[in-house]
Amino acid sequence: MARINENYLKLQAGYLFPEIGRRVRAYCEANPDADVIKMGIGDVTQPLIPAIVDAMHKGVDEMANADTFRGYGPEQGYDFLREAIAKNDFQDRGIDVSADEIFVSDGSKCDSGNILDIFGSDNKIAVLDPVYPVYVDTNVMAGHTGAADENGRYEGLVYMPVTADSNFEPEIPQEKVDLIYLCYPNNPTGVVASKEMLKKWVDYANANGSIILYDAAYEAFISEADVPRSIFEIEGARDCAIEFRSFSKTAGFTGVRCALTIIPQGLMGTTSDGTKQSVHALWNRRHCTKFNGVSFPVQRAAAAIYSDEGKKQIKELIAFYMNNARLLRAGLTEAGFEIYGGVNAPYVWLKTPDGISSWDFFDKLLGESHIVGTPGSGFGAAGEGYFRLSAFNSLENTQEAIARIKKAFS
């Protein structure tokens, strides 16, 4: 009989967001008249901007013409998109990233898990706590951990708690680690990293031969001028970092799928005998073997983000969501909650009132106010006692949710 990968059996009962979906479905079936507002999963709600839609239509038209039809494209992405990304997101901001260091993919969630394919099983791995669950779960699946303890922490991982007590800044590990997951603007807390903080991590990584896996999926939501948008703004980062970016939240591509990973040409790992090996070359080999590229119309649509009209429309789209975040921050503060995030990220991170647990608060908010959020403990042990609300919703739903919360908790 075929043997399964038993590492999957170490995983907790279910991935966080399907579990939320299961609970919400059960509640709605039992309470069919409840008007439930969903602010849990970070999925966008607004339609694609006109510039993207127009470009996608034109891309489809090209595919319908024998003279412009395209079959398999370059696995790394078409030059027209990679060059637009390099110029607009990096070079125009004085950041040293070239088009040939960019790999276009169908999602940064996929990339942040798939990147483990090119790293050995004996690496010591550090993650923030609370943390985006994919980082932890994919390491469990790959066999990089032992079993989970009663708090859900897996043996073998180095957890770096980030709470209000530490001003949400992770401490540099006392032990040597090899792979470090950092996410800024942070999911779930919504806080950002300063250049000074990132410089400490870059210096640590370079001193220890570590590699930082930097998730910048929400960089487009940064509003404050002194907050870094890329780890490659930090001196020395090209020698120790990989950056993941996504069009999912920036341009509403959650149902379209397009993202990118940046791996500097000079980034090196080592073999077991200490021989240096190009990480870029290994990822390129993996990418070409296991991936056939993002569809041509989708890449045409992604490139439209960098047109003058696209930039204007994306700015308006992000402003729409960040206005929701501003309203959430203000309304929840008025209701007496302790609030974090929501300034440079579309998530508001609140401390649950009266010491109530994260899941109990989830049930209370759903049962009494018909609002769905995300329990902080679902992101890790240090997330217990916190709760995430998403600004990805309509203005009307956001205002209604604030009114309901004020009524229930003020």
C-alpha positions in Angstrom: 0.0 0.0 0.0 1.2 3.5 -0.8 2.8 5.4 2.1 1.6 8.9 2.9 3.8 11.8 4.1 3.2 11.4 7.8 4.4 15.0 8.5 0.9 16.0 7.5 -0.5 14.2 10.5 1.4 16.6 12.7 -0.7 19.5 11.5 -3.3 21.0 13.8 -6.9 20.1 13.2 -7.4 22.5 10.2 -5.9 25.4 8.4 -7.1 28.6 10.2 -9.3 30.1 7.5 -11.2 27.0 6.4 -11.9 26.5 10.1 -13.4 30.0 10.3 -15.4 29.3 7.2 -16.8 26.1 8.8 -17.9 27.9 12.0 -19.5 30.7 10.0 -21.4 28.2 7.8 -22.7 26.4 10.8 -23.8 29.6 12.4 -25.5 30.9 9.3 -27.4 27.6 8.8 -28.6 27.8 12.4 -29.4 31.5 12.1 -30.6 32.1 8.5 -31.9 35.6 9.2 -28.6 36.9 10.6 -27.0 39.6 8.5 -23.4 38.4 8.8 -20.6 40.9 8.0 -17.3 39.0 7.1 -14.1 40.8 8.1 -12.0 37.7 8.8 -10.3 36.4 5.7 -8.2 39.1 4.0 -10.0 38.8 0.6 -10.7 41.9 -1.5 -14.2 43.0 -2.2 -13.9 45.7 -4.9 -13.8 44.9 -8.6 -10.7 45.0 -10.8 -9.8 48.5 -11.9 -10.7 49.5 -15.5 -7.0 49.6 -16.6 -6.6 46.0 -15.6 -9.8 44.9 -17.1 -9.0 46.6 -20.4 -5.5 45.1 -20.5 -6.9 41.6 -19.8 -9.5 41.9 -22.6 -6.7 43.0 -25.0 -4.6 40.0 -23.8 -7.4 37.6 -24.6 -7.9 39.3 -28.0 -4.2 38.6 -28.7 -4.7 35.0 -27.8 -7.6 34.9 -30.3 -5.5 36.0 -33.2 -3.1 33.5 -34.9 -0.5 36.3 -35.4 -0.4 37.2 -31.7 -1.3 33.9 -30.1 1.1 32.7 -27.4 1.5 29.2 -26.0 4.0 28.4 -23.3 5.7 31.6 -22.2 8.9 32.0 -20.2 8.6 30.3 -16.9 10.1 33.4 -15.1 7.5 35.7 -16.7 7.3 37.9 -19.8 10.0 40.6 -20.1 7.3 43.3 -20.4 6.0 42.6 -16.9 9.4 41.8 -15.2 10.9 45.1 -16.6 7.9 47.1 -15.5 8.1 45.7 -12.0 11.9 46.3 -11.8 11.6 49.9 -13.0 8.5 51.0 -11.1 8.7 49.1 -7.8 12.4 49.2 -7.3 14.7 51.2 -9.7 12.6 54.4 -9.6 12.8 54.2 -5.8 16.6 53.8 -5.9 16.5 50.1 -5.0 18.9 47.8 -6.8 16.8 45.0 -8.3 17.0 44.0 -12.0 14.4 42.3 -14.1 16.3 39.0 -14.3 16.1 38.7 -10.5 12.3 38.7 -10.6 10.3 35.5 -10.9 6.6 35.9 -11.8 4.3 33.3 -10.2 0.7 32.6 -9.4 0.9 33.6 -5.7 3.3 34.6 -3.0 1.5 32.2 -0.6 2.6 29.4 -3.0 6.1 30.8 -3.3 6.7 31.2 0.4 5.9 27.5 0.8 7.6 26.3 -2.4 10.8 28.0 -1.6 11.5 25.3 0.9 12.1 22.9 -2.0 15.6 24.3 -2.5 16.7 24.4 1.1 17.9 21.4 3.2 15.9 19.7 5.9 18.6 20.5 8.6 18.1 24.3 8.5 17.1 26.0 11.8 14.0 28.1 11.1 12.8 31.1 12.9 9.3 32.5 12.6 7.4 35.4 14.2 4.6 34.6 16.6 1.9 35.4 15.8 2.6 34.5 12.1 0.9 34.0 8.8 0.1 30.2 9.1 1.5 29.2 5.8 5.1 29.7 7.0 4.7 27.2 9.8 2.4 24.7 8.1 4.6 24.3 5.0 7.6 23.6 7.2 5.6 21.0 9.1 4.6 19.4 5.8 8.2 19.4 4.6 9.3 17.5 7.8 11.3 20.4 9.3 9.6 20.1 12.7 8.6 17.8 15.5 5.1 17.6 17.0 3.1 20.5 18.3 2.9 21.2 22.0 -0.3 22.2 23.9 0.0 25.8 22.7 0.3 24.7 19.0 4.1 25.5 18.8 6.1 22.9 16.9 9.3 21.4 18.2 12.3 22.5 16.1 11.1 25.9 15.2 12.4 29.1 16.8 9.4 31.3 17.7 9.9 35.0 18.1 7.0 36.5 20.1 5.7 39.9 19.0 3.2 41.5 21.3 2.3 44.9 22.7 4.8 44.2 25.5 7.7 44.2 23.0 6.2 47.0 20.9 5.6 44.2 18.3 9.4 44.0 17.5 10.9 40.5 17.5 14.1 40.0 19.4 17.2 38.7 17.5 17.5 34.9 18.4 20.2 34.0 20.9 20.9 30.9 18.9 22.1 30.7 15.3 19.2 30.2 12.8 19.4 29.6 9.1 16.1 30.7 7.6 14.2 33.7 9.0 10.6 34.5 8.1 9.8 38.3 8.3 6.5 39.8 7.1 6.1 43.6 6.9 3.7 45.3 6.9 2.8 42.5 9.2 0.1 40.0 8.8 -1.7 39.7 11.2 -0.7 42.6 13.4 -0.7 45.4 10.8 2.5 46.9 12.2 5.6 47.9 10.2 9.3 47.5 10.5 11.7 50.5 10.7 14.9 50.7 8.6 16.8 50.4 11.9 15.0 47.2 12.9 15.5 45.6 9.4 19.2 46.6 9.5 19.7 44.6 12.7 18.2 41.5 11.0 20.3 42.0 7.8 23.4 42.3 9.9 22.5 39.2 11.9 21.8 37.2 8.7 25.1 38.3 7.1 27.1 37.5 10.2 25.5 34.0 10.5 25.1 33.0 6.9 21.3 33.1 7.3 18.7 33.9 4.6 15.7 36.2 5.3 12.5 35.2 3.7 10.8 38.6 3.5 7.1 38.8 2.8 6.2 42.2 1.5 2.7 41.4 0.2 1.2 44.5 1.7 3.9 47.1 0.9 1.6 49.1 -1.4 -0.5 50.0 1.7 2.4 51.8 3.4 1.5 55.5 3.8 4.3 56.8 6.0 7.4 58.1 4.0 10.0 56.7 6.4 8.8 53.1 6.4 10.7 50.8 4.1 8.7 49.1 1.3 11.4 46.6 0.5 14.1 44.8 2.4 16.4 45.6 -0.4 16.4 49.3 0.8 18.7 48.0 3.5 22.4 47.9 2.9 23.6 44.3 2.8 20.2 42.8 2.1 21.1 41.6 -1.4 23.5 39.2 0.3 21.0 37.6 2.6 17.4 38.1 1.5 14.6 36.9 -0.7 11.5 39.0 -1.1 8.0 37.9 -1.9 5.4 40.3 -3.4 1.8 39.9 -4.5 -0.8 41.6 -6.7 -3.6 40.0 -4.7 -4.3 42.8 -2.3 -2.5 45.6 -4.2 -4.6 45.2 -7.3 -7.4 42.8 -6.3 -5.9 39.8 -7.9 -7.0 37.3 -5.3 -9.2 35.6 -8.0 -6.8 36.3 -10.8 -3.5 35.1 -9.3 -0.2 36.8 -10.0 2.8 37.5 -7.7 6.5 37.7 -7.8 9.6 36.6 -5.9 12.9 38.5 -6.0 16.1 36.6 -5.6 19.4 38.5 -6.1 21.9 37.0 -8.5 24.6 36.9 -5.9 22.6 35.3 -3.1 24.4 32.1 -1.9 23.6 29.1 0.2 25.9 26.3 1.0 26.0 22.5 0.5 26.8 20.1 3.3 30.5 20.4 2.6 30.5 24.2 2.7 30.5 24.8 -1.1 28.7 27.9 -2.1 25.7 27.5 -4.4 23.6 30.1 -6.2 20.1 30.3 -4.7 18.9 32.2 -7.8 20.1 29.3 -10.0 18.4 26.7 -7.8 15.1 28.5 -7.7 15.2 29.0 -11.5 15.7 25.3 -11.9 12.9 24.5 -9.6 10.6 27.1 -11.2 11.3 25.8 -14.7 10.7 22.2 -13.6 7.5 22.6 -11.6 5.9 25.6 -13.1 4.8 26.6 -16.6 4.3 30.3 -16.0 1.4 32.7 -15.3 -1.1 33.0 -18.2 -0.4 35.6 -20.8 -3.7 37.7 -20.3 -3.0 37.8 -16.6 0.5 39.1 -17.1 -0.9 41.8 -19.5 -3.3 42.7 -16.8 -0.6 42.9 -14.2 1.6 45.1 -16.4 -1.3 47.6 -16.7 -0.9 48.4 -13.0 2.2 50.3 -14.0 0.6 52.5 -16.7 -0.2 56.1 -15.7 -4.0 55.3 -15.6 -3.3 52.1 -13.7 -1.2 53.8 -11.0 -3.9 56.4 -10.5 -6.7 53.8 -10.2 -4.6 51.5 -7.9 -3.9 54.5 -5.6 -7.6 55.2 -5.4 -8.4 51.5 -4.7 -5.8 51.3 -1.8 -7.1 54.6 -0.4 -10.6 53.1 -0.4 -9.5 50.2 1.8 -7.3 52.3 4.0 -10.2 54.6 4.7 -12.1 51.6 6.0 -9.1 50.8 8.2 -9.0 54.4 9.5 -12.7 54.1 10.3 -12.2 50.8 12.1 -9.3 52.2 14.2 -11.4 55.2 15.2 -14.6 53.4 15.9 -12.9 50.6 17.9 -10.9 53.1 19.9 -14.1 54.9 20.8 -15.6 51.6 21.8 -12.8 51.2 24.3 -10.5 48.7 22.5 -6.8 48.7 22.5 -5.9 49.0 18.8 -2.8 48.4 16.7 -2.1 48.4 12.9 -4.5 49.9 10.4 -2.2 52.8 9.4 0.2 51.2 6.9 -1.7 47.9 6.5 -5.3 46.9 5.8 -5.6 45.0 9.1 -6.6 46.2 12.6 -5.2 44.1 15.5 -7.1 44.6 18.7 -6.7 43.3 22.3 -9.7 41.3 23.3 -11.6 42.8 26.2 -11.7 41.5 29.8 -9.1 38.8 29.2 -11.5 36.8 27.0 -9.8 34.2 24.7 -9.5 34.8 21.0 -11.9 32.1 20.0 -14.4 33.0 22.7 -14.3 36.6 21.4 -14.8 35.2 17.8 -18.0 33.4 19.0 -19.2 36.4 21.0 -18.7 38.8 18.1 -20.4 36.4 15.7 -23.2 35.5 18.0 -24.0 39.0 19.3 -23.0 41.3 16.5 -23.0 39.0 13.5 -19.5 40.0 12.6 -16.7 37.6 11.5 -13.1 38.3 12.4 -9.9 36.2 12.9 -8.9 34.9 16.3 -5.3 35.9 17.1 -4.5 32.5 18.6 -5.0 31.1 15.1 -1.8 32.8 14.1 0.2 31.4 17.0 0.4 31.1 20.8 1.5 34.8 21.2 -1.6 35.8 19.3 -3.8 34.6 22.2 -5.8 37.5 23.6 -5.8 39.4 20.3 -8.1 39.6 17.3 -7.8 40.7 13.6 -10.3 42.6 11.6 -9.9 43.2 7.9 -10.5 46.5 6.1 -11.3 44.6 2.9 -15.0 45.3 2.7 -17.5 47.9 1.5 -17.8 51.2 3.2 -21.4 50.5 4.2 -20.4 47.2 5.8 -17.5 48.8 7.6 -19.7 51.5 9.0 -22.4 49.0 10.0 -19.8 46.7 11.7 -18.5 49.7 13.7 -22.0 50.6 14.8 -22.7 47.0 15.9 -19.5 46.7 17.9 -20.1 50.0 19.6 -23.5 48.9 20.6 -22.3 45.6 22.0 -19.1 46.8 23.8 -19.3 50.5 24.6 
